[in-house]
């Protein structure tokens, strides 16, 4: 794709957002690690919702590379409340391949709530649930012996010059894991560029290339085309998804990335279709 063709595609997308009066806060487009187009407010922070899960995945990848955890580890090894589920591994949680988990935790003790659920580990089936990311977060905190937010700050946010973003906690005071972080479009683009560059940012290897390739490739099939380790398959690349139009679309083969934050409770699906139309091969 020539620079002229890419520019026309981007202008087409911007025109669509304006014509439809979509509540998109801001958007950035990057090509070959360079910012080439911006639109709207890219500096203020807004909720990123389930993109938080992708950040948990990055934290897991760093901890795995350091030999602290493994995808094959049982969650019960790190969370005593889950001792009745010795076959439940990080891999099953990261791939959302557990049938029967409720979408979200309830009550004042989320771990107790999860431990009381009945779910099947015999067959792999994609079942999206916030409980997965919460269990990964709690298990990581226990394995690391420190709050996961502190670990993210040290290992990811500080190297990317993202300063102390707001975040959410559970009633038990654990890092939420499934949602709660706020970032600006510019900050989200830094996460995207880290992934596009196989874990390297500003010349420093933040998370291993091997983990990024594994986490962003299809590990579990679903109706959307596939799922990795808290990352979604999209066209010839992958995406980080928040529930109401918080997105980072990465196309490593084409060296194109776009990130945006929006508030689209009813219209994020239509915008996704437009992006697939504009950026499809």
C-alpha positions as CSV (number, residue, x, y, z in Angstrom):
1,X,0.0,0.0,0.0
2,X,1.4,3.4,-1.0
3,X,1.4,6.3,1.4
4,X,-1.1,8.0,-0.8
5,X,-3.5,5.0,-0.6
6,X,-3.1,4.8,3.1
7,X,-3.8,8.5,3.5
8,X,-7.0,8.2,1.4
9,X,-8.2,5.3,3.6
10,X,-7.6,7.3,6.8
11,X,-9.4,10.4,5.4
12,X,-12.3,8.1,4.5
13,X,-12.4,6.8,8.1
14,X,-12.3,10.3,9.6
15,X,-15.1,11.5,7.3
16,X,-17.2,8.5,8.4
17,X,-16.7,9.4,12.1
18,X,-17.7,13.0,11.4
19,X,-20.7,12.2,9.2
20,X,-22.1,9.7,11.6
21,X,-21.3,12.0,14.6
22,X,-19.8,9.1,16.5
23,X,-18.6,9.8,20.0
24,X,-15.0,9.1,19.3
25,X,-12.7,11.0,21.6
26,X,-9.5,10.8,19.6
27,X,-7.7,8.6,17.1
28,X,-4.1,8.0,16.0
29,X,-2.8,6.2,12.9
30,X,0.8,4.9,12.8
31,X,2.8,3.6,9.9
32,X,6.3,2.0,10.2
33,X,6.6,3.2,13.8
34,X,5.7,6.8,12.9
35,X,2.6,8.8,13.8
36,X,1.1,9.9,10.5
37,X,-2.5,11.0,11.3
38,X,-4.3,12.2,14.4
39,X,-7.9,13.2,15.0
40,X,-9.7,14.7,18.0
41,X,-8.5,14.5,21.7
42,X,-5.5,12.2,22.0
43,X,-4.1,13.6,25.3
44,X,-6.9,13.3,27.9
45,X,-7.4,10.0,29.7
46,X,-10.6,7.9,29.3
47,X,-11.6,4.4,30.5
48,X,-10.1,1.6,28.4
49,X,-12.3,-1.1,29.9
50,X,-11.3,-4.6,28.8
51,X,-8.0,-3.4,27.2
52,X,-6.9,-3.8,30.8
53,X,-6.9,-7.5,30.2
54,X,-4.3,-7.1,27.5
55,X,-2.1,-5.2,29.9
56,X,-2.4,-8.1,32.3
57,X,-1.3,-10.4,29.5
58,X,1.8,-8.3,29.0
59,X,2.5,-8.5,32.7
60,X,2.1,-12.2,32.6
61,X,4.5,-12.5,29.7
62,X,7.2,-10.6,31.6
63,X,6.8,-12.7,34.7
64,X,6.9,-15.9,32.5
65,X,10.1,-14.8,30.8
66,X,11.6,-14.2,34.2
67,X,10.7,-17.7,35.2
68,X,8.2,-16.7,37.9
69,X,5.2,-18.4,36.3
70,X,4.3,-20.6,33.4
71,X,1.2,-20.9,31.3
72,X,0.9,-24.6,32.4
73,X,0.9,-23.7,36.1
74,X,-2.2,-24.5,38.0
75,X,-4.0,-21.5,39.5
76,X,-4.4,-23.4,42.7
77,X,-0.6,-23.1,43.2
78,X,-1.0,-19.4,43.8
79,X,-4.6,-19.0,45.0
80,X,-5.6,-21.3,47.9
81,X,-9.3,-20.5,47.4
82,X,-9.1,-22.3,44.1
83,X,-7.6,-25.6,45.5
84,X,-10.7,-27.5,44.3
85,X,-9.6,-26.8,40.7
86,X,-6.1,-28.2,40.3
87,X,-6.5,-28.6,36.5
88,X,-7.3,-24.9,36.0
89,X,-4.2,-23.4,34.4
90,X,-3.1,-19.9,33.3
91,X,-3.4,-21.1,29.7
92,X,-7.1,-21.9,30.1
93,X,-7.7,-18.5,31.7
94,X,-5.7,-16.5,29.2
95,X,-7.5,-18.1,26.3
96,X,-11.0,-17.8,27.7
97,X,-11.5,-21.5,27.0
98,X,-13.5,-22.4,30.1
99,X,-17.2,-23.3,29.6
100,X,-19.7,-22.1,32.2
101,X,-18.0,-19.2,34.0
102,X,-20.4,-16.2,34.7
103,X,-19.5,-13.0,32.9
104,X,-18.6,-11.0,36.0
105,X,-17.9,-11.6,39.7
106,X,-20.5,-10.7,42.4
107,X,-20.6,-9.9,46.1
108,X,-17.9,-8.6,48.4
109,X,-15.5,-11.5,48.0
110,X,-14.9,-12.3,44.3
111,X,-12.6,-15.2,45.0
112,X,-15.2,-16.9,47.1
113,X,-17.8,-16.3,44.4
114,X,-15.6,-17.8,41.7
115,X,-14.7,-20.8,43.9
116,X,-18.4,-21.6,44.3
117,X,-19.0,-21.7,40.5
118,X,-19.6,-24.9,38.5
119,X,-17.7,-25.0,35.3
120,X,-16.3,-27.6,32.9
121,X,-12.6,-28.1,32.1
122,X,-13.1,-31.2,30.0
123,X,-13.8,-29.5,26.7
124,X,-12.3,-26.3,25.4
125,X,-15.0,-23.7,24.4
126,X,-14.6,-20.0,24.1
127,X,-16.5,-18.3,26.9
128,X,-15.7,-14.6,27.5
129,X,-15.6,-13.8,31.2
130,X,-14.1,-11.1,33.4
131,X,-13.4,-13.8,36.0
132,X,-10.5,-15.1,33.9
133,X,-8.5,-11.9,34.0
134,X,-9.3,-11.4,37.7
135,X,-7.9,-14.9,38.5
136,X,-4.8,-14.2,36.4
137,X,-4.3,-10.9,38.2
138,X,-4.6,-12.4,41.7
139,X,-2.4,-15.4,40.9
140,X,0.3,-13.0,39.5
141,X,0.1,-10.8,42.6
142,X,0.6,-13.8,44.8
143,X,3.4,-15.2,42.6
144,X,5.2,-11.9,42.5
145,X,4.4,-11.0,46.1
146,X,3.5,-7.5,45.2
147,X,0.4,-5.6,43.9
148,X,0.1,-6.2,40.1
149,X,-0.4,-2.4,39.5
150,X,3.0,-1.8,41.1
151,X,4.5,-4.5,38.8
152,X,2.8,-2.9,35.7
153,X,4.1,0.5,36.7
154,X,7.7,-0.7,37.1
155,X,7.8,-3.1,34.1
156,X,5.5,-1.4,31.6
157,X,4.2,2.0,32.3
158,X,7.4,3.6,33.5
159,X,9.5,2.4,30.5
160,X,6.8,3.7,28.2
161,X,6.6,7.0,30.1
162,X,3.0,6.5,31.1
163,X,2.7,8.1,34.4
164,X,0.5,6.5,37.1
165,X,-2.7,5.8,35.2
166,X,-5.9,5.4,37.3
167,X,-7.0,1.8,37.9
168,X,-9.6,-0.3,39.7
169,X,-9.6,-2.8,42.6
170,X,-11.8,-5.6,43.8
171,X,-13.6,-5.6,47.1
172,X,-10.6,-7.7,48.5
173,X,-8.2,-5.0,47.3
174,X,-6.7,-6.9,44.4
175,X,-6.0,-5.3,41.0
176,X,-9.2,-5.7,39.0
177,X,-7.5,-7.2,36.0
178,X,-10.6,-7.1,33.7
179,X,-11.2,-3.4,33.6
180,X,-10.6,-0.1,35.4
181,X,-7.5,1.5,33.8
182,X,-7.7,4.9,32.1
183,X,-5.3,6.0,29.4
184,X,-5.1,8.6,26.7
185,X,-5.0,7.7,23.0
186,X,-1.3,8.7,22.9
187,X,-0.6,6.3,25.8
188,X,-2.6,3.5,24.2
189,X,-0.6,4.0,21.1
190,X,2.6,3.4,23.1
191,X,1.2,0.0,24.2
192,X,0.3,-0.7,20.5
193,X,3.8,0.2,19.3
194,X,5.3,-2.0,22.0
195,X,3.4,-4.9,20.5
196,X,4.0,-4.0,16.9
197,X,7.8,-3.9,17.7
198,X,7.7,-7.4,19.2
199,X,8.1,-6.2,22.8
200,X,10.7,-3.5,22.2
201,X,10.2,0.2,23.1
202,X,12.8,2.9,22.7
203,X,15.4,0.2,22.1
204,X,14.6,-1.7,25.2
205,X,13.1,-5.2,25.3
206,X,10.2,-4.8,27.7
207,X,8.5,-8.2,27.0
208,X,9.9,-11.1,25.0
209,X,9.3,-11.3,21.3
210,X,8.4,-15.0,21.7
211,X,5.6,-14.2,24.2
212,X,4.2,-11.3,22.0
213,X,4.0,-13.6,19.0
214,X,2.3,-16.4,21.0
215,X,-0.1,-14.1,22.9
216,X,-1.3,-12.2,19.8
217,X,-1.7,-15.3,17.6
218,X,-4.8,-17.6,17.6
219,X,-4.8,-19.9,20.6
220,X,-8.5,-20.5,20.8
221,X,-11.1,-20.3,18.0
222,X,-14.3,-18.3,18.4
223,X,-16.9,-16.8,16.1
224,X,-14.9,-13.5,15.8
225,X,-12.0,-15.4,14.2
226,X,-9.8,-16.3,17.0
227,X,-8.4,-15.3,20.4
228,X,-4.9,-15.3,21.9
229,X,-3.8,-14.5,25.5
230,X,-6.3,-11.7,26.1
231,X,-5.9,-10.4,22.5
232,X,-8.3,-10.7,19.6
233,X,-7.7,-11.8,16.0
234,X,-8.6,-9.0,13.6
235,X,-8.1,-9.2,9.8
236,X,-4.4,-10.1,9.2
237,X,-3.4,-8.8,12.6
238,X,-4.8,-8.5,16.1
239,X,-6.6,-6.0,18.4
240,X,-7.0,-4.8,21.9
241,X,-10.7,-4.3,22.7
242,X,-12.7,-2.3,25.2
243,X,-16.4,-2.7,25.4
244,X,-17.6,0.7,24.1
245,X,-15.2,1.5,21.3
246,X,-11.8,1.5,22.9
247,X,-9.5,-0.1,20.4
248,X,-6.0,-0.6,19.2
249,X,-5.8,-2.4,15.9
250,X,-2.3,-3.8,14.9
251,X,-1.3,-5.0,11.5
252,X,2.4,-6.0,11.9
253,X,2.8,-7.4,8.4
254,X,1.7,-4.0,7.0
255,X,3.4,-2.0,9.7
256,X,0.1,-0.1,10.3
257,X,-1.5,0.5,13.7
258,X,-4.5,2.7,14.7
259,X,-5.7,3.4,18.2
260,X,-8.7,5.3,19.4
261,X,-10.9,5.8,22.5
262,X,-14.7,6.4,22.2
263,X,-17.9,6.1,24.1
264,X,-20.1,4.1,21.8
265,X,-22.5,1.9,23.9
266,X,-24.6,1.3,20.7
267,X,-22.3,2.0,17.8
268,X,-18.9,0.3,18.3
269,X,-19.9,-2.6,16.1
270,X,-20.6,-0.4,13.1
271,X,-17.3,1.5,13.5
272,X,-15.5,-1.9,13.6
273,X,-17.2,-2.9,10.3
274,X,-16.1,0.4,8.8
275,X,-12.5,-0.1,9.9
276,X,-12.6,-3.6,8.5
277,X,-13.8,-2.1,5.2
278,X,-11.2,0.6,5.2
279,X,-8.2,-1.4,6.4
280,X,-9.0,-4.8,4.9
281,X,-6.5,-6.1,2.5
